[in-house]
Amino acid sequence: MLPKQGDLLATAGPSPVADIVQQTVAVLVEHTIDIPRISVVPRGPVKSGPSRISRRT
């Protein structure tokens, strides 16, 4: 004797998938923050970084 298979989605009424997607998107938007853009600008002359390479031929 096999066990009875349960229904994943209720068959009574319209499909609740659209409602589930709408609720999920609303929760996602509510719990998401904007990531700020950060710019690092030197205040004086730049003293570090790659140096010029001289070629001797």
N, CA, C and O atoms as a Tripos MOL2 file, in Angstrom:
@<TRIPOS>MOLECULE
protein
  228   227    57     0     0
PROTEIN
NO_CHARGES

@<TRIPOS>ATOM
      1 N           0.8400   -1.1610    0.0000 N.3       1 MET1
      2 CA          0.0000    0.0000    0.0000 C.3       1 MET1
      3 C           0.9000    1.2440    0.0000 C.2       1 MET1
      4 O           1.8100    1.3480    0.8230 O.2       1 MET1
      5 N           0.6530    2.1770   -0.9090 N.am      2 LEU2
      6 CA          1.4490    3.3810   -1.0480 C.3       2 LEU2
      7 C           0.8600    4.5180   -0.2100 C.2       2 LEU2
      8 O          -0.3590    4.5930   -0.0580 O.2       2 LEU2
      9 N           1.6910    5.3950    0.3330 N.am      3 PRO3
     10 CA          1.1600    6.5410    1.0740 C.3       3 PRO3
     11 C           0.5330    7.5520    0.1220 C.2       3 PRO3
     12 O           0.9140    7.6490   -1.0450 O.2       3 PRO3
     13 N          -0.4280    8.2960    0.6380 N.am      4 LYS4
     14 CA         -1.1090    9.2910   -0.1870 C.3       4 LYS4
     15 C          -0.1750   10.4860   -0.3990 C.2       4 LYS4
     16 O           0.4090   10.9980    0.5560 O.2       4 LYS4
     17 N          -0.0380   10.9230   -1.6450 N.am      5 GLN5
     18 CA          0.7990   12.0560   -1.9980 C.3       5 GLN5
     19 C           0.0670   13.3530   -1.6380 C.2       5 GLN5
     20 O          -1.0900   13.5360   -2.0170 O.2       5 GLN5
     21 N           0.7360   14.2520   -0.9090 N.am      6 GLY6
     22 CA          0.1280   15.5270   -0.5560 C.3       6 GLY6
     23 C           0.1940   16.5080   -1.7160 C.2       6 GLY6
     24 O           1.0610   16.3910   -2.5820 O.2       6 GLY6
     25 N          -0.7170   17.4730   -1.7360 N.am      7 ASP7
     26 CA         -0.7310   18.4940   -2.7850 C.3       7 ASP7
     27 C           0.2240   19.6150   -2.4020 C.2       7 ASP7
     28 O           0.2170   20.0870   -1.2650 O.2       7 ASP7
     29 N           1.0420   20.0350   -3.3540 N.am      8 LEU8
     30 CA          1.9440   21.1510   -3.1110 C.3       8 LEU8
     31 C           1.1730   22.4650   -3.0890 C.2       8 LEU8
     32 O           1.3940   23.2980   -2.2100 O.2       8 LEU8
     33 N           0.2830   22.6530   -4.0360 N.am      9 LEU9
     34 CA         -0.5660   23.8330   -4.0980 C.3       9 LEU9
     35 C          -2.0150   23.3960   -3.9640 C.2       9 LEU9
     36 O          -2.4260   22.3930   -4.5480 O.2       9 LEU9
     37 N          -2.7770   24.1410   -3.2040 N.am     10 ALA10
     38 CA         -4.1920   23.8030   -3.0420 C.3      10 ALA10
     39 C          -4.9050   23.9590   -4.3840 C.2      10 ALA10
     40 O          -4.6600   24.9150   -5.1200 O.2      10 ALA10
     41 N          -5.7750   23.0260   -4.6880 N.am     11 THR11
     42 CA         -6.4700   23.0600   -5.9790 C.3      11 THR11
     43 C          -7.7450   23.8750   -5.9190 C.2      11 THR11
     44 O          -8.3450   24.1420   -6.9600 O.2      11 THR11
     45 N          -8.1780   24.2790   -4.7380 N.am     12 ALA12
     46 CA         -9.3980   25.0700   -4.6130 C.3      12 ALA12
     47 C          -9.0720   26.5490   -4.8430 C.2      12 ALA12
     48 O          -8.2500   27.1270   -4.1320 O.2      12 ALA12
     49 N          -9.7130   27.1450   -5.8240 N.am     13 GLY13
     50 CA         -9.5360   28.5710   -6.0810 C.3      13 GLY13
     51 C          -8.4110   28.8390   -7.0590 C.2      13 GLY13
     52 O          -7.7970   27.9110   -7.5860 O.2      13 GLY13
     53 N          -8.1430   30.1250   -7.2990 N.am     14 PRO14
     54 CA         -7.0870   30.4950   -8.2480 C.3      14 PRO14
     55 C          -5.6970   30.1590   -7.6970 C.2      14 PRO14
     56 O          -5.5130   29.9680   -6.4950 O.2      14 PRO14
     57 N          -4.7540   30.0950   -8.5880 N.am     15 SER15
     58 CA         -3.3920   29.7310   -8.2200 C.3      15 SER15
     59 C          -2.7850   30.7960   -7.3060 C.2      15 SER15
     60 O          -2.8110   31.9780   -7.6490 O.2      15 SER15
     61 N          -2.2330   30.4030   -6.1390 N.am     16 PRO16
     62 CA         -1.6690   31.3920   -5.2060 C.3      16 PRO16
     63 C          -0.2260   31.7760   -5.5280 C.2      16 PRO16
     64 O           0.4050   32.5100   -4.7680 O.2      16 PRO16
     65 N           0.2970   31.2840   -6.6530 N.am     17 VAL17
     66 CA          1.6960   31.5450   -6.9860 C.3      17 VAL17
     67 C           1.9430   33.0410   -7.1580 C.2      17 VAL17
     68 O           2.9550   33.5530   -6.6810 O.2      17 VAL17
     69 N           1.0430   33.7460   -7.8270 N.am     18 ALA18
     70 CA          1.2110   35.1900   -8.0350 C.3      18 ALA18
     71 C           1.2150   35.9370   -6.7060 C.2      18 ALA18
     72 O           1.9780   36.8860   -6.5310 O.2      18 ALA18
     73 N           0.3670   35.5170   -5.7700 N.am     19 ASP19
     74 CA          0.3370   36.1480   -4.4450 C.3      19 ASP19
     75 C           1.6210   35.8790   -3.6800 C.2      19 ASP19
     76 O           2.1400   36.7740   -3.0130 O.2      19 ASP19
     77 N           2.1370   34.6710   -3.7640 N.am     20 ILE20
     78 CA          3.3760   34.3090   -3.0790 C.3      20 ILE20
     79 C           4.5420   35.1170   -3.6410 C.2      20 ILE20
     80 O           5.3820   35.6060   -2.8860 O.2      20 ILE20
     81 N           4.5960   35.2570   -4.9680 N.am     21 VAL21
     82 CA          5.6640   36.0370   -5.5980 C.3      21 VAL21
     83 C           5.5640   37.5000   -5.1750 C.2      21 VAL21
     84 O           6.5820   38.1230   -4.8750 O.2      21 VAL21
     85 N           4.3640   38.0540   -5.1480 N.am     22 GLN22
     86 CA          4.1720   39.4470   -4.7490 C.3      22 GLN22
     87 C           4.6050   39.6610   -3.3000 C.2      22 GLN22
     88 O           5.2680   40.6550   -3.0060 O.2      22 GLN22
     89 N           4.2510   38.7650   -2.3990 N.am     23 GLN23
     90 CA          4.6490   38.8950   -0.9940 C.3      23 GLN23
     91 C           6.1610   38.7500   -0.8380 C.2      23 GLN23
     92 O           6.7720   39.4640   -0.0430 O.2      23 GLN23
     93 N           6.7650   37.8370   -1.5850 N.am     24 THR24
     94 CA          8.2080   37.6140   -1.5010 C.3      24 THR24
     95 C           8.9710   38.8470   -1.9880 C.2      24 THR24
     96 O           9.9520   39.2510   -1.3630 O.2      24 THR24
     97 N           8.5360   39.4420   -3.0850 N.am     25 VAL25
     98 CA          9.1920   40.6380   -3.6040 C.3      25 VAL25
     99 C           9.0290   41.7940   -2.6230 C.2      25 VAL25
    100 O           9.9670   42.5670   -2.4300 O.2      25 VAL25
    101 N           7.8700   41.9290   -2.0070 N.am     26 ALA26
    102 CA          7.6470   43.0030   -1.0370 C.3      26 ALA26
    103 C           8.5800   42.8580    0.1620 C.2      26 ALA26
    104 O           9.1350   43.8480    0.6380 O.2      26 ALA26
    105 N           8.7560   41.6330    0.6530 N.am     27 VAL27
    106 CA          9.6640   41.3990    1.7860 C.3      27 VAL27
    107 C          11.1040   41.6630    1.3660 C.2      27 VAL27
    108 O          11.8720   42.2360    2.1400 O.2      27 VAL27
    109 N          11.4820   41.2610    0.1650 N.am     28 LEU28
    110 CA         12.8360   41.4790   -0.3250 C.3      28 LEU28
    111 C          13.1400   42.9700   -0.4310 C.2      28 LEU28
    112 O          14.2130   43.4100   -0.0190 O.2      28 LEU28
    113 N          12.2170   43.7450   -0.9750 N.am     29 VAL29
    114 CA         12.4140   45.1830   -1.1180 C.3      29 VAL29
    115 C          12.4700   45.8490    0.2600 C.2      29 VAL29
    116 O          13.2470   46.7810    0.4650 O.2      29 VAL29
    117 N          11.6620   45.3810    1.1920 N.am     30 GLU30
    118 CA         11.6270   45.9610    2.5360 C.3      30 GLU30
    119 C          12.9400   45.7420    3.2930 C.2      30 GLU30
    120 O          13.3470   46.5910    4.0870 O.2      30 GLU30
    121 N          13.6010   44.6120    3.0510 N.am     31 HIS31
    122 CA         14.8150   44.2700    3.7870 C.3      31 HIS31
    123 C          16.0950   44.5360    2.9980 C.2      31 HIS31
    124 O          17.1610   44.0580    3.3870 O.2      31 HIS31
    125 N          16.0160   45.2850    1.9070 N.am     32 THR32
    126 CA         17.1820   45.5950    1.0910 C.3      32 THR32
    127 C          17.5740   47.0500    1.3020 C.2      32 THR32
    128 O          16.7130   47.9280    1.3520 O.2      32 THR32
    129 N          18.8830   47.3070    1.4280 N.am     33 ILE33
    130 CA         19.3480   48.6800    1.5700 C.3      33 ILE33
    131 C          20.1460   49.0580    0.3290 C.2      33 ILE33
    132 O          20.6840   48.1980   -0.3680 O.2      33 ILE33
    133 N          20.2110   50.3600    0.0660 N.am     34 ASP34
    134 CA         21.0280   50.8600   -1.0300 C.3      34 ASP34
    135 C          22.4820   50.8560   -0.5880 C.2      34 ASP34
    136 O          22.7900   51.1990    0.5530 O.2      34 ASP34
    137 N          23.3610   50.4740   -1.4760 N.am     35 ILE35
    138 CA         24.7860   50.4650   -1.1770 C.3      35 ILE35
    139 C          25.3510   51.8190   -1.6030 C.2      35 ILE35
    140 O          25.3000   52.1690   -2.7820 O.2      35 ILE35
    141 N          25.8920   52.5840   -0.6430 N.am     36 PRO36
    142 CA         26.4130   53.9020   -1.0080 C.3      36 PRO36
    143 C          27.6800   53.7980   -1.8450 C.2      36 PRO36
    144 O          28.4660   52.8630   -1.6910 O.2      36 PRO36
    145 N          27.8670   54.7680   -2.7300 N.am     37 ARG37
    146 CA         29.0590   54.8330   -3.5570 C.3      37 ARG37
    147 C          30.0900   55.6770   -2.8160 C.2      37 ARG37
    148 O          29.7950   56.8100   -2.4350 O.2      37 ARG37
    149 N          31.2730   55.1540   -2.6080 N.am     38 ILE38
    150 CA         32.3090   55.8500   -1.8580 C.3      38 ILE38
    151 C          33.4500   56.2010   -2.8020 C.2      38 ILE38
    152 O          33.9700   55.3390   -3.5100 O.2      38 ILE38
    153 N          33.8350   57.4790   -2.8070 N.am     39 SER39
    154 CA         34.9640   57.9380   -3.6130 C.3      39 SER39
    155 C          36.0960   58.3290   -2.6830 C.2      39 SER39
    156 O          35.8780   59.0670   -1.7220 O.2      39 SER39
    157 N          37.2970   57.8510   -2.9490 N.am     40 VAL40
    158 CA         38.4740   58.2100   -2.1720 C.3      40 VAL40
    159 C          39.3040   59.1590   -3.0260 C.2      40 VAL40
    160 O          39.7960   58.7830   -4.0900 O.2      40 VAL40
    161 N          39.4560   60.4080   -2.5440 N.am     41 VAL41
    162 CA         40.1670   61.4310   -3.2820 C.3      41 VAL41
    163 C          41.3270   61.9180   -2.4080 C.2      41 VAL41
    164 O          41.1030   62.3190   -1.2660 O.2      41 VAL41
    165 N          42.5580   61.8920   -2.9200 N.am     42 PRO42
    166 CA         43.6810   62.3670   -2.1090 C.3      42 PRO42
    167 C          43.5960   63.8770   -1.8840 C.2      42 PRO42
    168 O          43.1150   64.6170   -2.7410 O.2      42 PRO42
    169 N          44.0830   64.3300   -0.6910 N.am     43 ARG43
    170 CA         44.0380   65.7530   -0.3550 C.3      43 ARG43
    171 C          45.2990   66.5080   -0.7930 C.2      43 ARG43
    172 O          45.2680   67.7300   -0.9370 O.2      43 ARG43
    173 N          46.3690   65.8090   -0.9970 N.am     44 GLY44
    174 CA         47.6130   66.4590   -1.3810 C.3      44 GLY44
    175 C          48.2330   65.7310   -2.5590 C.2      44 GLY44
    176 O          47.5680   64.9490   -3.2380 O.2      44 GLY44
    177 N          49.5160   65.9940   -2.7970 N.am     45 PRO45
    178 CA         50.1780   65.2830   -3.8950 C.3      45 PRO45
    179 C          50.2930   63.7840   -3.5670 C.2      45 PRO45
    180 O          50.5180   63.3970   -2.4200 O.2      45 PRO45
    181 N          50.1370   62.9840   -4.5720 N.am     46 VAL46
    182 CA         50.2050   61.5350   -4.4030 C.3      46 VAL46
    183 C          51.6690   61.1260   -4.3700 C.2      46 VAL46
    184 O          52.4210   61.4290   -5.2960 O.2      46 VAL46
    185 N          52.0790   60.4360   -3.3030 N.am     47 LYS47
    186 CA         53.4780   60.0640   -3.1270 C.3      47 LYS47
    187 C          53.7270   58.5770   -3.3370 C.2      47 LYS47
    188 O          54.8760   58.1370   -3.3040 O.2      47 LYS47
    189 N          52.7010   57.8150   -3.5460 N.am     48 SER48
    190 CA         52.8820   56.3750   -3.7450 C.3      48 SER48
    191 C          52.2400   55.9580   -5.0560 C.2      48 SER48
    192 O          51.4900   56.7160   -5.6710 O.2      48 SER48
    193 N          52.5450   54.7600   -5.4610 N.am     49 GLY49
    194 CA         51.9860   54.2420   -6.7000 C.3      49 GLY49
    195 C          53.0900   53.7090   -7.5900 C.2      49 GLY49
    196 O          54.2470   53.6670   -7.1740 O.2      49 GLY49
    197 N          52.7630   53.3050   -8.7930 N.am     50 PRO50
    198 CA         53.8010   52.7780   -9.6900 C.3      50 PRO50
    199 C          54.7490   53.8790  -10.1390 C.2      50 PRO50
    200 O          54.3390   55.0070  -10.4120 O.2      50 PRO50
    201 N          56.0160   53.5260  -10.2080 N.am     51 SER51
    202 CA         57.0060   54.5100  -10.6670 C.3      51 SER51
    203 C          57.2910   54.2750  -12.1520 C.2      51 SER51
    204 O          56.9910   53.2130  -12.6970 O.2      51 SER51
    205 N          57.8690   55.2760  -12.7810 N.am     52 ARG52
    206 CA         58.1710   55.1540  -14.1920 C.3      52 ARG52
    207 C          59.3260   54.1750  -14.3710 C.2      52 ARG52
    208 O          60.2730   54.1850  -13.5850 O.2      52 ARG52
    209 N          59.2600   53.3700  -15.3510 N.am     53 ILE53
    210 CA         60.3090   52.3920  -15.6500 C.3      53 ILE53
    211 C          61.0940   52.9250  -16.8490 C.2      53 ILE53
    212 O          60.5330   53.2050  -17.9070 O.2      53 ILE53
    213 N          62.3880   53.0540  -16.6550 N.am     54 SER54
    214 CA         63.2150   53.5280  -17.7770 C.3      54 SER54
    215 C          63.8070   52.3170  -18.4920 C.2      54 SER54
    216 O          64.2150   51.3310  -17.8790 O.2      54 SER54
    217 N          63.8330   52.4370  -19.8020 N.am     55 ARG55
    218 CA         64.3870   51.3470  -20.6330 C.3      55 ARG55
    219 C          65.7410   51.7720  -21.1390 C.2      55 ARG55
    220 O          65.9020   52.8390  -21.7330 O.2      55 ARG55
    221 N          66.6850   50.9390  -20.8990 N.am     56 ARG56
    222 CA         68.0240   51.2000  -21.4500 C.3      56 ARG56
    223 C          68.2540   50.2450  -22.6160 C.2      56 ARG56
    224 O          68.1820   49.0250  -22.4680 O.2      56 ARG56
    225 N          68.5240   50.8140  -23.7430 N.am     57 THR57
    226 CA         68.7690   49.9630  -24.9130 C.3      57 THR57
    227 C          70.1750   50.0580  -25.3810 C.2      57 THR57
    228 O          70.5460   49.4040  -26.3570 O.2      57 THR57
@<TRIPOS>BOND
     1     1     2 1
     2     2     3 1
     3     3     4 2
     4     3     5 am
     5     5     6 1
     6     6     7 1
     7     7     8 2
     8     7     9 am
     9     9    10 1
    10    10    11 1
    11    11    12 2
    12    11    13 am
    13    13    14 1
    14    14    15 1
    15    15    16 2
    16    15    17 am
    17    17    18 1
    18    18    19 1
    19    19    20 2
    20    19    21 am
    21    21    22 1
    22    22    23 1
    23    23    24 2
    24    23    25 am
    25    25    26 1
    26    26    27 1
    27    27    28 2
    28    27    29 am
    29    29    30 1
    30    30    31 1
    31    31    32 2
    32    31    33 am
    33    33    34 1
    34    34    35 1
    35    35    36 2
    36    35    37 am
    37    37    38 1
    38    38    39 1
    39    39    40 2
    40    39    41 am
    41    41    42 1
    42    42    43 1
    43    43    44 2
    44    43    45 am
    45    45    46 1
    46    46    47 1
    47    47    48 2
    48    47    49 am
    49    49    50 1
    50    50    51 1
    51    51    52 2
    52    51    53 am
    53    53    54 1
    54    54    55 1
    55    55    56 2
    56    55    57 am
    57    57    58 1
    58    58    59 1
    59    59    60 2
    60    59    61 am
    61    61    62 1
    62    62    63 1
    63    63    64 2
    64    63    65 am
    65    65    66 1
    66    66    67 1
    67    67    68 2
    68    67    69 am
    69    69    70 1
    70    70    71 1
    71    71    72 2
    72    71    73 am
    73    73    74 1
    74    74    75 1
    75    75    76 2
    76    75    77 am
    77    77    78 1
    78    78    79 1
    79    79    80 2
    80    79    81 am
    81    81    82 1
    82    82    83 1
    83    83    84 2
    84    83    85 am
    85    85    86 1
    86    86    87 1
    87    87    88 2
    88    87    89 am
    89    89    90 1
    90    90    91 1
    91    91    92 2
    92    91    93 am
    93    93    94 1
    94    94    95 1
    95    95    96 2
    96    95    97 am
    97    97    98 1
    98    98    99 1
    99    99   100 2
   100    99   101 am
   101   101   102 1
   102   102   103 1
   103   103   104 2
   104   103   105 am
   105   105   106 1
   106   106   107 1
   107   107   108 2
   108   107   109 am
   109   109   110 1
   110   110   111 1
   111   111   112 2
   112   111   113 am
   113   113   114 1
   114   114   115 1
   115   115   116 2
   116   115   117 am
   117   117   118 1
   118   118   119 1
   119   119   120 2
   120   119   121 am
   121   121   122 1
   122   122   123 1
   123   123   124 2
   124   123   125 am
   125   125   126 1
   126   126   127 1
   127   127   128 2
   128   127   129 am
   129   129   130 1
   130   130   131 1
   131   131   132 2
   132   131   133 am
   133   133   134 1
   134   134   135 1
   135   135   136 2
   136   135   137 am
   137   137   138 1
   138   138   139 1
   139   139   140 2
   140   139   141 am
   141   141   142 1
   142   142   143 1
   143   143   144 2
   144   143   145 am
   145   145   146 1
   146   146   147 1
   147   147   148 2
   148   147   149 am
   149   149   150 1
   150   150   151 1
   151   151   152 2
   152   151   153 am
   153   153   154 1
   154   154   155 1
   155   155   156 2
   156   155   157 am
   157   157   158 1
   158   158   159 1
   159   159   160 2
   160   159   161 am
   161   161   162 1
   162   162   163 1
   163   163   164 2
   164   163   165 am
   165   165   166 1
   166   166   167 1
   167   167   168 2
   168   167   169 am
   169   169   170 1
   170   170   171 1
   171   171   172 2
   172   171   173 am
   173   173   174 1
   174   174   175 1
   175   175   176 2
   176   175   177 am
   177   177   178 1
   178   178   179 1
   179   179   180 2
   180   179   181 am
   181   181   182 1
   182   182   183 1
   183   183   184 2
   184   183   185 am
   185   185   186 1
   186   186   187 1
   187   187   188 2
   188   187   189 am
   189   189   190 1
   190   190   191 1
   191   191   192 2
   192   191   193 am
   193   193   194 1
   194   194   195 1
   195   195   196 2
   196   195   197 am
   197   197   198 1
   198   198   199 1
   199   199   200 2
   200   199   201 am
   201   201   202 1
   202   202   203 1
   203   203   204 2
   204   203   205 am
   205   205   206 1
   206   206   207 1
   207   207   208 2
   208   207   209 am
   209   209   210 1
   210   210   211 1
   211   211   212 2
   212   211   213 am
   213   213   214 1
   214   214   215 1
   215   215   216 2
   216   215   217 am
   217   217   218 1
   218   218   219 1
   219   219   220 2
   220   219   221 am
   221   221   222 1
   222   222   223 1
   223   223   224 2
   224   223   225 am
   225   225   226 1
   226   226   227 1
   227   227   228 2
@<TRIPOS>SUBSTRUCTURE
     1 MET1         2 RESIDUE 1 A MET
     2 LEU2         6 RESIDUE 1 A LEU
     3 PRO3        10 RESIDUE 1 A PRO
     4 LYS4        14 RESIDUE 1 A LYS
     5 GLN5        18 RESIDUE 1 A GLN
     6 GLY6        22 RESIDUE 1 A GLY
     7 ASP7        26 RESIDUE 1 A ASP
     8 LEU8        30 RESIDUE 1 A LEU
     9 LEU9        34 RESIDUE 1 A LEU
    10 ALA10       38 RESIDUE 1 A ALA
    11 THR11       42 RESIDUE 1 A THR
    12 ALA12       46 RESIDUE 1 A ALA
    13 GLY13       50 RESIDUE 1 A GLY
    14 PRO14       54 RESIDUE 1 A PRO
    15 SER15       58 RESIDUE 1 A SER
    16 PRO16       62 RESIDUE 1 A PRO
    17 VAL17       66 RESIDUE 1 A VAL
    18 ALA18       70 RESIDUE 1 A ALA
    19 ASP19       74 RESIDUE 1 A ASP
    20 ILE20       78 RESIDUE 1 A ILE
    21 VAL21       82 RESIDUE 1 A VAL
    22 GLN22       86 RESIDUE 1 A GLN
    23 GLN23       90 RESIDUE 1 A GLN
    24 THR24       94 RESIDUE 1 A THR
    25 VAL25       98 RESIDUE 1 A VAL
    26 ALA26      102 RESIDUE 1 A ALA
    27 VAL27      106 RESIDUE 1 A VAL
    28 LEU28      110 RESIDUE 1 A LEU
    29 VAL29      114 RESIDUE 1 A VAL
    30 GLU30      118 RESIDUE 1 A GLU
    31 HIS31      122 RESIDUE 1 A HIS
    32 THR32      126 RESIDUE 1 A THR
    33 ILE33      130 RESIDUE 1 A ILE
    34 ASP34      134 RESIDUE 1 A ASP
    35 ILE35      138 RESIDUE 1 A ILE
    36 PRO36      142 RESIDUE 1 A PRO
    37 ARG37      146 RESIDUE 1 A ARG
    38 ILE38      150 RESIDUE 1 A ILE
    39 SER39      154 RESIDUE 1 A SER
    40 VAL40      158 RESIDUE 1 A VAL
    41 VAL41      162 RESIDUE 1 A VAL
    42 PRO42      166 RESIDUE 1 A PRO
    43 ARG43      170 RESIDUE 1 A ARG
    44 GLY44      174 RESIDUE 1 A GLY
    45 PRO45      178 RESIDUE 1 A PRO
    46 VAL46      182 RESIDUE 1 A VAL
    47 LYS47      186 RESIDUE 1 A LYS
    48 SER48      190 RESIDUE 1 A SER
    49 GLY49      194 RESIDUE 1 A GLY
    50 PRO50      198 RESIDUE 1 A PRO
    51 SER51      202 RESIDUE 1 A SER
    52 ARG52      206 RESIDUE 1 A ARG
    53 ILE53      210 RESIDUE 1 A ILE
    54 SER54      214 RESIDUE 1 A SER
    55 ARG55      218 RESIDUE 1 A ARG
    56 ARG56      222 RESIDUE 1 A ARG
    57 THR57      226 RESIDUE 1 A THR
